Amino acid sequence: MRRLLPASVFVTMMAALYVVFMVVPTEREMGIVQRIFYFHVASAWVAFLGFFLVAGASAVHLWNGSRPADRLAQASAEIGVLFCTLVLVTGPLWARPIWGVWWTWDPRLTMTVILWAIYASYLMLRAFGGEDDAIRRYAAVLGIVGVLDIPIIQVSVHLLRGIHPSVITRNEGGSGLVDPWMRIGLLISSVALIVLAGWLLALRMRTARLGEEVAALRRSALERKGEAA
């Protein structure tokens, strides 16, 4: 399965690029810059999925102290922050020609930055807090609490006054993706980024497991050396 992931990433990404840039019609009001939404929205969905994995795996770790669950939580946080960063980069690339500014403190944008900061803090805690079990538990709690920001992001467009457009469903009814090929393009882009995230997650989990095995061997060697001395 792991060997199939790189090929799957290539095929799905090529399909997404072809459909988005060659098949999907150009949006009437925003023009060609609207095409960035197919990757912007899909990146947000993958980031949310990654953060939900962090929360689920962290809950399992708090419940039974599972090391694989802890590894999954940390790896998922890295994937989530990566794709959340893509969201925060692609958003301003769209906003500059449409809004005339790179950034505005719209409710959805603000809550997304907060979400990114929460899980960036999670990664910093894991990176600089050491391997103490208490640090893992503190990080697990942060990973669970942080996911509560996602529902706020989802409803902010409809409940809070802001200028960020609602791509899937509009407040006045209907969808921002009026052509069927627009919805197909978003679906294919989402599948491509999910497959990419799955591949990166598998690589990161394997790297983390090998790192723990190497650290265990090093500790064992040091203990034998101490006993021999």
C-alpha positions in Angstrom: 0.0 0.0 0.0 2.8 2.4 0.9 4.4 1.9 -2.5 1.2 2.8 -4.3 0.8 6.1 -2.6 3.4 8.1 -4.6 1.9 6.9 -7.9 -1.6 7.7 -6.6 -0.4 11.2 -5.6 0.9 11.8 -9.1 -2.2 10.6 -10.9 -4.7 12.4 -8.7 -2.6 15.7 -8.7 -2.3 15.6 -12.5 -6.0 14.9 -12.8 -6.8 17.8 -10.5 -4.5 20.2 -12.4 -6.0 19.2 -15.7 -9.6 19.5 -14.6 -9.1 22.8 -12.8 -7.1 24.6 -15.5 -8.4 22.9 -18.7 -12.0 21.8 -18.0 -13.6 24.0 -15.3 -15.1 27.2 -16.8 -13.8 30.5 -15.7 -16.0 32.2 -13.1 -17.9 35.2 -14.5 -17.2 37.8 -11.8 -13.8 36.9 -10.3 -12.2 35.6 -13.4 -9.3 33.2 -13.6 -8.1 34.0 -10.0 -11.2 32.1 -8.7 -9.4 28.8 -9.8 -7.2 29.0 -6.7 -10.3 28.2 -4.6 -10.2 24.6 -5.8 -7.0 24.1 -3.9 -7.6 26.7 -1.2 -10.9 25.1 0.0 -9.4 21.6 -0.4 -6.4 22.5 1.6 -8.7 23.8 4.4 -10.6 20.5 4.4 -7.4 18.5 4.7 -6.1 20.7 7.5 -9.3 20.2 9.4 -9.1 16.5 8.8 -5.5 16.5 10.2 -6.5 18.4 13.3 -9.5 16.1 13.9 -7.0 13.2 13.7 -4.8 15.0 16.3 -7.8 15.3 18.7 -8.9 11.7 18.2 -5.4 10.3 18.6 -4.7 12.5 21.6 -7.8 11.3 23.3 -6.7 7.7 22.8 -3.3 8.6 24.2 -4.8 10.2 27.3 -7.0 7.2 27.8 -4.5 4.4 27.6 -1.0 6.0 27.0 -0.7 4.5 23.5 2.6 5.5 21.9 1.4 4.8 18.3 -1.6 7.1 19.0 0.8 9.8 20.3 2.9 9.4 17.1 -0.2 9.7 15.0 -1.3 12.9 16.8 2.1 14.6 16.3 2.4 13.5 12.7 -1.2 14.7 12.0 -0.5 18.0 13.6 2.4 18.5 11.3 0.3 17.7 8.3 -2.6 19.9 9.5 -0.2 22.9 10.1 1.3 22.4 6.6 -2.1 22.5 4.9 -3.4 25.3 7.1 -0.3 27.3 6.0 -1.3 26.6 2.4 -4.7 28.0 3.2 -3.2 31.2 4.7 -0.9 31.6 1.6 -3.5 30.9 -1.1 -6.1 33.1 0.5 -4.2 36.4 0.1 -3.2 35.4 -3.4 -6.9 35.5 -4.2 -7.7 38.4 -2.0 -5.3 40.9 -3.5 -6.9 41.2 -7.0 -10.5 40.8 -5.6 -10.4 42.8 -2.4 -7.5 45.0 -3.2 -5.7 44.0 -0.1 -3.6 41.0 0.9 -5.2 40.6 4.3 -8.2 41.8 6.3 -9.3 40.7 9.8 -12.4 39.0 8.6 -13.9 36.6 11.2 -13.1 33.5 9.2 -9.6 34.6 8.5 -9.0 35.6 12.1 -10.2 32.2 13.4 -8.1 30.4 10.9 -5.0 32.2 12.1 -5.9 31.3 15.6 -6.3 27.6 14.6 -2.9 27.7 12.9 -1.3 29.3 16.0 -2.8 26.7 18.3 -1.3 23.7 16.4 1.9 25.6 15.7 2.1 25.9 19.5 1.4 22.2 19.8 4.4 21.4 17.6 6.6 23.8 19.4 5.7 22.1 22.7 6.5 18.7 21.2 9.7 20.0 19.7 11.1 21.8 22.7 9.3 20.2 25.7 11.4 17.0 25.6 10.2 13.4 25.8 8.6 13.6 29.2 5.2 11.9 29.6 3.7 15.0 31.1 4.6 17.0 28.0 2.9 14.5 25.9 -0.3 14.8 28.0 -0.2 18.6 28.0 0.2 18.5 24.2 -2.7 16.0 23.9 -5.0 18.3 25.9 -4.0 21.2 23.6 -4.6 19.1 20.5 -8.1 18.2 21.7 -9.1 21.8 22.8 -7.7 23.3 19.6 -10.1 21.4 17.4 -13.1 23.3 18.9 -12.1 26.3 16.8 -13.0 24.4 13.6 -16.8 24.6 14.0 -16.5 28.3 14.7 -14.6 28.7 11.4 -17.3 26.8 9.6 -20.2 28.9 10.9 -18.4 32.2 10.9 -19.4 33.0 7.3 -23.1 32.5 8.0 -23.4 33.9 11.5 -20.8 36.6 11.7 -20.6 39.6 9.5 -17.6 39.4 7.2 -16.6 39.7 3.6 -15.1 36.2 3.1 -17.3 34.4 0.5 -19.1 31.2 1.2 -17.9 28.9 -1.7 -20.1 25.8 -1.1 -23.4 27.3 0.1 -24.3 31.0 0.1 -26.4 32.8 2.7 -28.9 33.8 0.1 -29.2 30.2 -1.1 -27.5 28.2 -3.8 -23.9 27.4 -4.3 -20.9 29.6 -5.2 -19.9 26.8 -7.6 -22.7 27.2 -10.2 -21.3 24.9 -12.9 -21.3 21.1 -12.3 -17.7 21.0 -13.5 -16.7 23.4 -10.7 -18.0 21.0 -8.1 -16.3 18.1 -9.9 -13.0 20.1 -9.9 -13.3 20.8 -6.2 -14.0 17.1 -5.5 -11.0 15.9 -7.6 -8.7 18.5 -6.0 -9.9 17.4 -2.5 -9.2 13.7 -3.3 -5.7 14.7 -4.7 -4.8 16.6 -1.5 -6.2 13.9 0.8 -4.0 11.3 -1.0 -1.0 13.6 -0.7 -1.7 14.1 3.0 -2.0 10.4 3.5 1.3 9.8 1.8 3.1 12.4 3.9 1.4 11.1 7.1 2.6 7.6 6.3 6.2 8.8 5.7 6.1 10.9 8.9 4.8 8.0 11.0 7.4 5.7 9.7 10.2 8.2 10.4 8.9 8.8 13.9 8.8 5.0 14.6 12.3 4.5 13.3 13.5 7.5 15.3 12.1 5.9 18.5 13.7 2.6 17.7 17.1 4.2 17.1 16.8 6.2 20.4 15.9 2.9 22.2 18.9 1.2 20.8 21.2 4.1 21.7 19.9 4.0 25.3 20.4 0.3 25.5 24.0 0.6 24.2 24.7 3.3 26.8 23.3 1.1 29.6 25.4 -1.8 28.5 28.5 0.4 28.3 27.8 1.7 31.8 27.4 -1.8 33.2 30.6 -2.9 31.6 32.5 0.0 33.1 
